[in-house]
């Protein structure tokens, strides 16, 4: 059981080819179709998944969204996979119960721990963030040396390494960066201490001569400036957020679930947190911009 005070923010806003078969499997066809007007459910351990939510909101302007950040249990990356699976299942169950037409697992640790179970458990499409990033990295690398940075849980799971195995010419260097998420969850995305930490974490990738780095945690795009500074401008950073939004669009379209924008009507954007609602609201406003219009607490418990 996950217990916590929530908050609701309602806002209004005016080799890649070798992976193609995996992409088709990733779309999780609907067996009991909900309405196209139903919301898209997105969840993460905290605020990192807001990078994915923002891309979905920008690219799919007709979609309503329910986002849950499990900040009471953040970070997921230092927890056993079984615990992450339990937490993710509780949140996804609630999103399905609330009528969501799709689940977006906007957390690499949860994707690694929970994805297979989710696709067997739910009759709606389930989209994750790992495969889109892998496909993008394979398509942009020039020297076939790719770095992956993520939480300890994601790196230990081997989820990225398994998918990159479909491209045998690619050399992968994976590095856990466990202290990045706590910094971000405190709203710290720059500074001397963070820069020093990044230099330590990224040294093995620089030594390996990677030309592409996958930001294997949805929090990490918020550290793009620091990571790019350390790695150098000639290294391409791959974020799963935009690629995941494209996969969401494709899945909704193929399942006849895409909500078209209605002139004069703004979709509802609902953001909830299992932790401190004021802190979550502050970070959400910072990362999503001025479109966040208000916050209200909800006395809800996630089962």
C-alpha positions as CSV (number, residue, x, y, z in Angstrom):
1,X,0.0,0.0,0.0
2,X,1.3,3.5,-0.9
3,X,-0.1,6.2,1.4
4,X,0.3,9.8,1.0
5,X,-1.2,13.2,0.6
6,X,-1.7,14.1,-3.1
7,X,-1.9,17.3,-5.0
8,X,-3.8,18.0,-8.2
9,X,-2.6,20.7,-10.5
10,X,-5.1,21.6,-13.2
11,X,-3.8,23.7,-16.0
12,X,-5.0,25.0,-19.4
13,X,-2.8,25.6,-22.4
14,X,-3.8,27.9,-25.3
15,X,21.0,-0.7,-36.5
16,X,17.7,1.1,-35.7
17,X,15.9,-1.1,-38.2
18,X,16.7,-4.2,-36.2
19,X,14.5,-2.9,-33.5
20,X,11.4,-2.4,-35.6
21,X,9.7,-5.6,-34.5
22,X,10.3,-4.6,-30.9
23,X,8.5,-1.3,-31.6
24,X,5.4,-3.1,-32.9
25,X,5.4,-5.3,-29.8
26,X,5.7,-2.2,-27.6
27,X,2.4,-0.8,-28.8
28,X,0.3,-3.3,-26.6
29,X,-3.0,-3.4,-28.6
30,X,-6.2,-2.7,-26.8
31,X,-8.5,-5.7,-26.0
32,X,-11.2,-3.6,-24.4
33,X,-11.2,-0.2,-26.0
34,X,-11.8,2.9,-23.8
35,X,-13.1,6.1,-25.2
36,X,-10.7,8.4,-27.2
37,X,-11.6,11.2,-24.9
38,X,-10.3,9.3,-21.8
39,X,-7.0,10.6,-20.3
40,X,-3.5,9.3,-20.8
41,X,-2.1,8.1,-17.5
42,X,1.6,8.9,-16.8
43,X,3.6,8.0,-13.7
44,X,7.1,8.3,-12.4
45,X,8.9,8.1,-9.0
46,X,8.9,11.9,-8.9
47,X,9.3,15.0,-11.1
48,X,11.5,13.4,-13.7
49,X,8.6,12.0,-15.7
50,X,7.4,15.6,-16.2
51,X,9.9,15.7,-19.1
52,X,7.9,13.0,-20.8
53,X,4.6,14.6,-19.8
54,X,5.7,17.9,-21.3
55,X,6.6,16.2,-24.6
56,X,3.3,14.4,-24.8
57,X,1.4,17.6,-24.0
58,X,3.3,19.5,-26.7
59,X,3.1,16.9,-29.4
60,X,-0.5,15.7,-28.7
61,X,-2.5,18.9,-27.9
62,X,-5.8,17.2,-27.8
63,X,-4.9,14.8,-25.0
64,X,-6.0,15.1,-21.4
65,X,-3.4,13.8,-18.9
66,X,-3.3,12.4,-15.4
67,X,0.3,12.4,-14.0
68,X,1.2,10.8,-10.7
69,X,4.6,11.4,-9.2
70,X,5.4,9.0,-6.3
71,X,7.5,11.4,-4.5
72,X,6.8,9.8,-1.1
73,X,8.8,6.8,-2.3
74,X,11.4,8.6,-4.5
75,X,13.9,7.6,-5.7
76,X,13.0,4.2,-7.2
77,X,16.6,3.7,-8.4
78,X,18.0,2.5,-5.1
79,X,15.2,0.1,-4.3
80,X,15.0,-3.7,-5.1
81,X,13.2,-4.4,-8.4
82,X,10.5,-6.3,-6.5
83,X,9.7,-3.2,-4.5
84,X,9.7,-1.0,-7.6
85,X,7.3,-3.5,-9.3
86,X,4.9,-3.3,-6.3
87,X,4.9,0.5,-6.2
88,X,4.5,0.7,-10.0
89,X,1.6,-1.8,-10.0
90,X,-0.2,0.1,-7.3
91,X,-0.1,3.4,-9.3
92,X,-0.9,1.8,-12.6
93,X,-3.9,0.0,-11.1
94,X,-5.3,3.3,-9.9
95,X,-4.8,4.9,-13.3
96,X,-6.6,2.1,-15.0
97,X,-9.4,2.2,-12.4
98,X,-9.8,6.0,-13.1
99,X,-10.5,5.2,-16.8
100,X,-7.1,6.0,-18.5
101,X,-6.9,4.8,-22.1
102,X,-3.1,4.3,-21.9
103,X,-0.4,3.9,-19.3
104,X,3.0,5.7,-19.9
105,X,5.6,4.4,-17.6
106,X,7.7,7.5,-17.5
107,X,10.4,6.0,-15.3
108,X,13.3,3.9,-16.4
109,X,13.6,1.9,-13.2
110,X,9.8,1.1,-13.3
111,X,10.0,0.2,-17.0
112,X,12.8,-2.3,-16.2
113,X,11.0,-3.8,-13.3
114,X,7.3,-3.6,-14.3
115,X,6.8,-3.6,-18.1
116,X,6.3,-7.3,-18.8
117,X,3.8,-7.6,-15.9
118,X,2.0,-4.5,-17.0
119,X,1.3,-5.7,-20.5
120,X,-0.1,-8.9,-19.2
121,X,-2.2,-7.2,-16.5
122,X,-3.9,-4.3,-18.4
123,X,-6.3,-4.2,-21.4
124,X,-4.9,-0.9,-22.6
125,X,-1.7,0.1,-24.3
126,X,1.4,0.4,-22.1
127,X,4.3,2.6,-23.4
128,X,7.7,2.8,-21.7
129,X,10.8,5.0,-22.1
130,X,13.7,2.6,-22.7
131,X,13.1,1.3,-26.2
132,X,12.5,4.7,-27.8
133,X,15.8,6.0,-26.4
134,X,17.7,2.9,-27.6
135,X,16.3,3.3,-31.1
136,X,17.3,6.9,-31.2
137,X,20.8,6.3,-29.9
138,X,21.5,3.6,-32.5
139,X,20.3,5.9,-35.3
140,X,22.5,8.9,-34.3
141,X,25.8,7.3,-33.1
142,X,28.7,7.9,-35.5
143,X,31.3,5.6,-33.9
144,X,29.0,2.9,-32.5
145,X,30.2,3.7,-28.9
146,X,27.2,4.6,-26.8
147,X,27.1,5.5,-23.1
148,X,24.1,4.9,-20.9
149,X,23.6,6.7,-17.6
150,X,20.8,5.7,-15.2
151,X,19.8,4.8,-11.7
152,X,21.4,1.8,-10.0
153,X,18.3,-0.3,-10.5
154,X,18.1,0.5,-14.3
155,X,21.8,-0.2,-14.9
156,X,21.8,-3.4,-12.8
157,X,18.6,-4.7,-14.6
158,X,20.5,-4.8,-17.9
159,X,17.4,-3.5,-19.7
160,X,19.3,-1.2,-21.9
161,X,22.1,-3.7,-22.6
162,X,19.6,-6.3,-23.6
163,X,18.0,-4.0,-26.2
164,X,21.3,-2.8,-27.6
165,X,22.2,-6.4,-28.2
166,X,20.0,-6.2,-31.3
167,X,22.7,-4.0,-32.8
168,X,25.9,-6.2,-32.4
169,X,28.2,-3.5,-33.7
170,X,27.4,-1.2,-30.9
171,X,29.6,-1.0,-27.8
172,X,27.7,0.1,-24.7
173,X,29.2,1.6,-21.5
174,X,26.7,1.8,-18.7
175,X,27.2,3.9,-15.6
176,X,25.0,4.3,-12.6
177,X,24.5,7.9,-11.3
178,X,22.6,7.3,-8.1
179,X,23.0,10.8,-6.6
180,X,21.5,12.7,-9.6
181,X,17.9,12.1,-8.7
182,X,18.1,13.4,-5.1
183,X,19.6,16.6,-6.4
184,X,16.8,17.1,-9.0
185,X,14.1,16.2,-6.5
186,X,15.4,19.1,-4.3
187,X,15.3,21.4,-7.3
188,X,19.1,21.6,-7.8
189,X,20.1,21.3,-11.5
190,X,23.3,23.3,-11.5
191,X,26.2,24.3,-9.2
192,X,29.8,23.3,-8.3
193,X,28.9,20.3,-6.2
194,X,26.7,18.8,-9.0
195,X,29.3,19.5,-11.6
196,X,31.9,17.7,-9.6
197,X,29.6,14.7,-9.2
198,X,28.9,14.6,-12.9
199,X,32.6,14.7,-13.7
200,X,33.1,11.6,-11.5
201,X,30.2,9.7,-12.9
202,X,30.9,10.5,-16.6
203,X,34.7,9.9,-16.5
204,X,34.3,6.2,-17.7
205,X,32.2,7.3,-20.6
206,X,34.7,9.9,-21.7
207,X,37.5,7.4,-21.3
208,X,35.6,5.0,-23.6
209,X,35.3,7.6,-26.3
210,X,31.5,7.4,-26.6
211,X,29.9,9.9,-29.0
212,X,26.3,9.4,-27.8
213,X,25.0,9.3,-24.3
214,X,21.5,8.0,-23.4
215,X,19.9,9.8,-20.5
216,X,18.6,6.6,-19.0
217,X,16.4,8.3,-16.4
218,X,13.6,10.7,-17.1
219,X,15.0,13.0,-14.5
220,X,18.3,13.5,-16.3
221,X,17.1,15.8,-19.1
222,X,16.9,18.4,-16.4
223,X,20.7,18.1,-16.1
224,X,21.4,18.4,-19.8
225,X,23.5,21.6,-19.3
226,X,25.8,20.0,-16.7
227,X,26.1,16.7,-18.6
228,X,26.8,18.4,-21.9
229,X,29.4,20.6,-20.3
230,X,31.2,17.6,-19.0
231,X,30.9,15.4,-22.1
232,X,31.6,18.1,-24.6
233,X,29.6,19.6,-27.4
234,X,30.5,16.9,-29.9
235,X,28.7,14.2,-27.8
236,X,25.0,13.7,-28.6
237,X,22.7,13.4,-25.6
238,X,19.6,11.3,-26.2
239,X,16.5,11.9,-24.1
240,X,13.6,9.4,-24.3
241,X,11.0,12.1,-23.7
242,X,10.4,13.2,-27.3
243,X,10.8,9.7,-28.7
244,X,8.3,8.3,-26.2
245,X,5.8,11.0,-27.1
246,X,6.1,9.9,-30.8
247,X,5.4,6.3,-29.7
248,X,2.4,7.4,-27.7
249,X,1.0,9.2,-30.8
250,X,1.6,6.1,-32.9
251,X,0.0,3.7,-30.4
252,X,-3.1,5.9,-29.9
253,X,-3.5,6.4,-33.6
254,X,-3.2,2.6,-34.4
255,X,-5.8,1.8,-31.7
256,X,-8.2,4.6,-32.8
257,X,-7.7,6.3,-29.4
258,X,-6.2,9.6,-30.5
259,X,-8.1,12.7,-29.2
260,X,-8.2,15.5,-31.7
261,X,-7.9,19.1,-30.4
262,X,-11.3,20.8,-30.1
263,X,-11.2,24.6,-30.9
264,X,-12.0,26.6,-27.8
265,X,-11.7,23.7,-25.5
266,X,-8.5,22.9,-23.4
267,X,-7.8,19.3,-22.3
268,X,-7.6,18.8,-18.6
269,X,-4.1,18.3,-17.1
270,X,-4.0,16.7,-13.7
271,X,-0.8,16.3,-11.7
272,X,-0.7,14.4,-8.4
273,X,2.0,13.6,-5.9
274,X,2.1,11.1,-3.1
275,X,4.5,13.4,-1.2
276,X,4.7,17.1,-0.4
277,X,2.2,18.7,-2.7
278,X,3.7,22.2,-2.3
279,X,7.2,21.1,-3.3
280,X,5.8,19.1,-6.2
281,X,3.7,22.0,-7.4
282,X,6.8,24.3,-7.3
283,X,8.9,21.9,-9.3
284,X,6.1,21.2,-11.7
285,X,5.7,24.9,-12.4
286,X,9.4,25.2,-12.9
287,X,9.7,22.3,-15.3
288,X,6.4,22.7,-17.1
289,X,6.3,26.5,-17.3
290,X,3.6,29.1,-16.6
291,X,0.8,26.8,-17.9
292,X,0.4,25.4,-14.3
293,X,-2.5,27.4,-13.0
294,X,-3.4,26.1,-9.6
295,X,-2.9,23.4,-7.0
296,X,-5.4,21.6,-4.8
297,X,-4.8,18.8,-2.3
298,X,-6.6,15.5,-2.6
299,X,-7.1,13.1,0.3
300,X,-6.4,10.1,-1.8
301,X,-4.5,6.9,-1.0
302,X,-2.9,4.8,-3.7
303,X,-3.7,1.2,-3.3
